[in-house]
Amino acid sequence: MAGTPVRMVGLGLQDRSDGASAVMKSSIEIGADAQFIIERSEIREFNQGLIDWRGILGSKHWLVLSSSCPLEGGSMKWAWGSSLTFAELEGCKTAMVIDVPEDSGRLEESWGSVIERIRQIHLLFIGPTAMKALSELEGIEEGLLLGEIRNRSLVPIVCSFDPEKRVASVSHSLGQEIIEVEEEVSLERWLAGFLCELPQSGSGASGIVSAAESASG
């Protein structure tokens, strides 16, 4: 990652078992200026009133969230919704990681929370496991899912990465790109790299492809 480090914050579960936390860890490893909004803890509840949203989100490139966080209820559900609102106000783009909840039967509930806030999301990432589960939930073929979600929601970038096939799929306003990735890389590491490359490559089709290709570097 060349130039000034990309600045991002993440709201992950306190035990760091969610997708956003994994992406944040990978982002830190590759040199991003990344920090967690909530400290790691075994205690689920925290004082959300102490969070300085403007101070945390101001001048940041990305807010990284997981779709499973609202299922925690209480403090985390409130913080998840507030982070989206303040990110929009501060001009910080939101990247939403769709992960399958520990209780897979609650996927529809977590996906519903994302749909309610879809206009506040700039990038939606869906890994292979979530792709399969969502395609069944929505009744859409996996190969058509990214494009269909983007067309319905108008989220600027809807993407996925399959680490076994080493293939990234990115749907955007001008179409869908399929990018082969040469190096072996985890999906969290690929997404971390993609988020770090995008602010430098630009939001046009060529910039998106360049960022997807460079994400594993």
C-alpha positions as CSV (number, residue, x, y, z in Angstrom):
1,M,0.0,0.0,0.0
2,A,1.7,3.1,-1.2
3,G,1.4,6.7,-0.1
4,T,-0.5,7.9,3.0
5,P,-2.1,5.1,5.0
6,V,-5.9,4.8,4.5
7,R,-7.7,5.8,7.7
8,M,-10.5,3.5,8.9
9,V,-12.5,2.6,12.0
10,G,-14.4,-0.6,12.6
11,L,-17.3,-1.5,14.9
12,G,-16.9,-5.2,15.7
13,L,-18.2,-7.6,18.3
14,Q,-16.2,-7.4,21.6
15,D,-15.0,-11.0,21.1
16,R,-13.8,-10.1,17.5
17,S,-15.6,-13.1,16.0
18,D,-17.3,-11.1,13.2
19,G,-16.3,-10.3,9.7
20,A,-15.6,-6.6,10.2
21,S,-13.2,-7.4,13.0
22,A,-11.3,-9.8,10.8
23,V,-11.0,-7.2,8.1
24,M,-9.8,-4.6,10.5
25,K,-7.1,-6.9,11.8
26,S,-5.9,-7.6,8.3
27,S,-6.0,-3.8,7.5
28,I,-3.8,-3.1,10.5
29,E,-1.4,-5.8,9.4
30,I,-0.9,-4.2,5.9
31,G,-0.3,-0.8,7.3
32,A,-3.7,1.0,7.4
33,D,-4.4,3.5,10.1
34,A,-7.2,1.4,11.6
35,Q,-8.8,1.3,15.0
36,F,-11.7,-0.3,16.7
37,I,-14.5,1.8,18.1
38,I,-15.2,-0.6,20.9
39,E,-12.4,-2.2,23.0
40,R,-12.2,-5.9,23.1
41,S,-14.1,-7.3,26.1
42,E,-16.0,-10.3,27.3
43,I,-18.8,-8.0,28.5
44,R,-21.5,-7.4,25.9
45,E,-22.8,-4.1,27.2
46,F,-20.9,-0.8,27.1
47,N,-21.7,2.8,27.6
48,Q,-22.6,4.0,24.1
49,G,-23.1,7.5,25.4
50,L,-19.4,7.9,25.8
51,I,-18.6,7.4,22.1
52,D,-17.5,10.6,20.4
53,W,-18.8,9.7,16.9
54,R,-17.7,13.0,15.2
55,G,-14.2,12.7,16.7
56,I,-13.9,9.0,15.7
57,L,-15.4,9.3,12.2
58,G,-14.1,12.7,11.1
59,S,-11.5,12.6,8.3
60,K,-11.7,8.8,8.0
61,H,-12.0,7.0,4.7
62,W,-14.0,4.0,5.8
63,L,-16.3,2.8,8.6
64,V,-16.2,-1.1,8.5
65,L,-19.3,-2.9,9.9
66,S,-20.7,-6.4,10.1
67,S,-24.3,-7.3,9.4
68,S,-24.4,-9.6,12.4
69,C,-23.8,-6.8,15.0
70,P,-27.4,-5.6,15.3
71,L,-28.3,-9.1,16.5
72,E,-26.4,-8.5,19.7
73,G,-29.1,-6.1,20.9
74,G,-28.7,-3.4,23.5
75,S,-25.5,-1.3,23.2
76,M,-24.2,-2.9,20.0
77,K,-27.4,-2.5,18.1
78,W,-27.6,1.2,19.1
79,A,-24.0,1.8,18.2
80,W,-24.3,0.0,14.9
81,G,-27.2,2.3,13.8
82,S,-25.6,5.4,15.2
83,S,-22.3,4.7,13.4
84,L,-24.1,4.6,10.0
85,T,-25.9,7.9,10.7
86,F,-22.8,9.8,11.9
87,A,-20.6,8.3,9.1
88,E,-23.0,9.7,6.6
89,L,-22.9,13.1,8.3
90,E,-19.1,13.1,8.5
91,G,-18.5,12.0,4.9
92,C,-17.0,8.7,5.9
93,K,-17.9,5.8,3.5
94,T,-19.4,2.6,5.0
95,A,-18.2,-0.8,4.1
96,M,-20.6,-3.5,5.2
97,V,-19.4,-7.1,5.6
98,I,-22.3,-9.6,5.3
99,D,-21.6,-12.5,7.6
100,V,-23.7,-15.4,8.5
101,P,-24.8,-15.2,12.2
102,E,-23.8,-17.9,14.6
103,D,-27.5,-18.8,14.6
104,S,-27.9,-19.1,10.9
105,G,-31.7,-18.9,11.3
106,R,-31.3,-15.2,12.1
107,L,-29.7,-14.4,8.7
108,E,-33.0,-12.9,7.5
109,E,-33.2,-10.6,10.5
110,S,-29.6,-9.4,10.1
111,W,-30.0,-8.9,6.4
112,G,-33.2,-7.0,7.1
113,S,-31.3,-4.6,9.3
114,V,-28.9,-4.0,6.4
115,I,-31.7,-3.4,3.9
116,E,-33.2,-0.8,6.2
117,R,-29.9,1.2,6.1
118,I,-28.9,0.3,2.5
119,R,-28.8,3.9,1.3
120,Q,-26.1,4.7,3.9
121,I,-23.7,2.0,2.6
122,H,-21.1,2.6,0.0
123,L,-19.6,-0.9,-0.3
124,L,-21.3,-4.2,0.4
125,F,-19.1,-7.4,0.7
126,I,-20.5,-10.9,0.6
127,G,-18.2,-13.8,1.2
128,P,-18.8,-17.3,-0.4
129,T,-20.7,-18.7,2.6
130,A,-23.0,-15.7,2.9
131,M,-23.4,-15.7,-0.9
132,K,-24.9,-19.2,-0.8
133,A,-27.1,-18.4,2.2
134,L,-28.4,-15.1,0.7
135,S,-29.0,-16.6,-2.7
136,E,-31.3,-19.2,-1.1
137,L,-33.0,-16.5,1.1
138,E,-33.6,-14.2,-1.9
139,G,-34.3,-16.9,-4.4
140,I,-31.6,-15.6,-6.8
141,E,-28.9,-17.6,-8.5
142,E,-25.5,-17.0,-6.9
143,G,-24.0,-15.8,-10.2
144,L,-26.7,-13.1,-10.4
145,L,-26.8,-12.1,-6.8
146,L,-24.3,-9.3,-6.7
147,G,-25.7,-7.5,-9.7
148,E,-29.3,-7.9,-8.5
149,I,-28.5,-6.5,-5.1
150,R,-26.7,-3.6,-6.6
151,N,-29.5,-2.9,-9.1
152,R,-32.1,-3.0,-6.3
153,S,-30.2,-1.0,-3.7
154,L,-28.0,1.3,-5.8
155,V,-25.1,0.6,-3.4
156,P,-22.1,1.9,-5.4
157,I,-20.0,-1.3,-5.0
158,V,-21.3,-4.8,-4.2
159,C,-18.5,-7.4,-4.2
160,S,-17.3,-10.8,-3.2
161,F,-14.1,-12.8,-3.1
162,D,-13.6,-16.6,-3.3
163,P,-10.2,-17.5,-1.8
164,E,-10.4,-21.0,-3.1
165,K,-10.9,-20.0,-6.7
166,R,-8.9,-16.8,-6.2
167,V,-11.6,-14.8,-8.0
168,A,-13.1,-11.4,-7.1
169,S,-16.5,-10.3,-8.4
170,V,-17.3,-6.6,-8.3
171,S,-20.6,-5.1,-9.3
172,H,-20.7,-1.4,-9.9
173,S,-22.8,1.2,-11.8
174,L,-21.2,0.4,-15.1
175,G,-21.4,-3.4,-14.9
176,Q,-19.7,-6.3,-13.2
177,E,-16.0,-7.2,-13.2
178,I,-14.6,-10.7,-12.7
179,I,-10.9,-10.4,-11.5
180,E,-8.5,-13.3,-11.1
181,V,-6.1,-12.9,-8.2
182,E,-2.7,-14.4,-8.6
183,E,-1.7,-14.8,-5.0
184,E,-3.3,-17.0,-2.4
185,V,-5.1,-14.7,0.1
186,S,-7.9,-14.9,2.6
187,L,-11.1,-13.1,1.9
188,E,-10.5,-10.7,4.9
189,R,-7.1,-9.9,3.6
190,W,-8.4,-9.3,0.0
191,L,-11.1,-7.0,1.3
192,A,-8.7,-5.1,3.5
193,G,-6.4,-4.5,0.5
194,F,-9.4,-3.5,-1.7
195,L,-10.5,-0.9,0.9
196,C,-6.9,0.4,1.1
197,E,-6.5,0.7,-2.7
198,L,-9.9,2.2,-3.6
199,P,-9.3,5.8,-2.2
200,Q,-6.1,6.0,-4.3
201,S,-7.4,4.2,-7.5
202,G,-10.6,6.2,-7.9
203,S,-14.3,5.1,-8.2
204,G,-14.4,4.6,-12.0
205,A,-14.5,1.1,-13.6
206,S,-10.8,1.1,-14.3
207,G,-10.0,2.3,-10.8
208,I,-12.2,-0.4,-9.2
209,V,-10.5,-3.1,-11.4
210,S,-7.1,-1.8,-10.5
211,A,-7.9,-1.8,-6.8
212,A,-9.3,-5.4,-6.9
213,E,-6.2,-6.6,-8.8
214,S,-3.8,-4.9,-6.3
215,A,-5.7,-5.9,-3.2
216,S,-3.6,-8.9,-2.5
217,G,-0.3,-7.2,-3.1
